[in-house]
């Protein structure tokens, strides 16, 4: 994929404390670790056109996490008395990690809710028996969110590749018909207003005969697009009042993500799910080390989180 020419002012998003105009940059304190994400590895069965994490069948920059490594962070949550209630799994394609069913069993057995992001294709199909066992034991405490980039096949396949639509729809239908109440993650790739996207999904869900509510922002999440080359404003301390928003509404006020970089002996904790490779957002090896405030020093902080209102952790 050819990288777009950057339209971003190169003076922006450089200093963690000060913007290019000399204003005090906004920081977000961790109010409460409500959600902990695990990136199970960047390998994926698809190569999408605009994957923020550049997942593909060849990208192993983030290695597979092990169930033991996940358990270590769950232990830290418990020993530290953290209020975490939701554990999320993302990738890559999480179901390509063979230890994901064991991770889910551990998470759910400890009483947490679990959220898995998936394209619902062949890797998930290989885990159907394990998923059915988890459903029987834990019911709706496990949510599967399927990535369907548009309600129409054409836009979806422009992003995800030829012959990607039908297997995803089949996986979504398998979940719906087997008692999983799947959620959907979509995107604004078509340029349509969100209301039009939701109307389109309502028609799709009706045609498929599934009960997913297209007007429910949790059941159908419509994410804003991220373009790291676009020129976006930096978020200053004054922006909260100007925009009428609170720092607590931003993802890094309530969540963190654990990754394991290729070749490293230990996982590390990042500020959020959107910035897996930027070393400025690596906070430490433990949740305690990652409890500090995060400077909004990246275009995604502005466009996706503050201005776009995006949040990966609805579930």
RARA-V930241 format. One line per field, one symbol per residue. phi: phi as a letter, one per 20 degrees, with the letter a starting at -180 (. if undefined). psi: psi as a letter, one per 20 degrees, with the letter a starting at -180 (. if undefined). burial: I if it has 16 or more other ideal C-beta (glycine too) atoms within 10 Angstrom, else O. A space follows every 50 residues. Layout:
phi = ???
psi = ???
burial = ???
//
This chain:
phi = .fffffdegfeeldefdcefenefffcceffafecdecefpefbeccefc ffdlfafdedgdfffdffffffffffgffemfegccddccbldgffefeg gfffgfgffeneeccdebemeggfgfdgffffffffeclefddddeecfa fdgffgfffdogmefffffffffgffednelfecdcbeffnffgffffff fgfffffemdegefeefefcedeffdcfefecffedfffgffemcdgfee gfecbbcdccfgneecfcddfafecfdfffdedqedfffeeffdfedbgf gffeefeemfbfdfa
psi = pppqppjpoiiqlgpihprhjjqpqpqpqogpnhppqpoiqipqiqnqhl phjkqriiokhorpqrhhgghhhhghgghikqjphppqprbaohiioijg hgggggghhijqqqpppqjkbghhhijgghghggghhicjipppopooiq iqgggghhgiqqkigghggggghgghikkimqrpprrlhijqqhhhghgg hggghghikqjpoiioighopoqqqpoiiqoqqqorhihghgikrqhiiq gjijrrpproqpiqhqrrprhriimhioiijpirhrhghjirqppmlqhh gggggghikqoijp.
burial = OOOOOOOOOOOIIOOOOOIOOOOOIIIIOIOOIOIIIIIIIIIIIIOIOO IIIIIIOOIOIIIIIIIOIIOOIIOOIOOOOIOIOIIIIIIIIIIIIOII IIIIIIIIOOOIIIIIIIIIIOIIOOIOOOIOOIIOOIOOOIIIIIIIII IOOOIIIIIIOOOIIOIIIOIIOIIIOOOIOIIIIIIIIIOIOOOOIIOI IIOIIOOOOIOIOIOOOOIIIIIIOIIOOOOIOIIIOOIIOOOOIOIOOI IIIIIIIIIIIOOOOOIIIIIIIIIIOOOOIIIOOIIOOIIOOIIIIIII IIIIIIIIOIIIIII
//
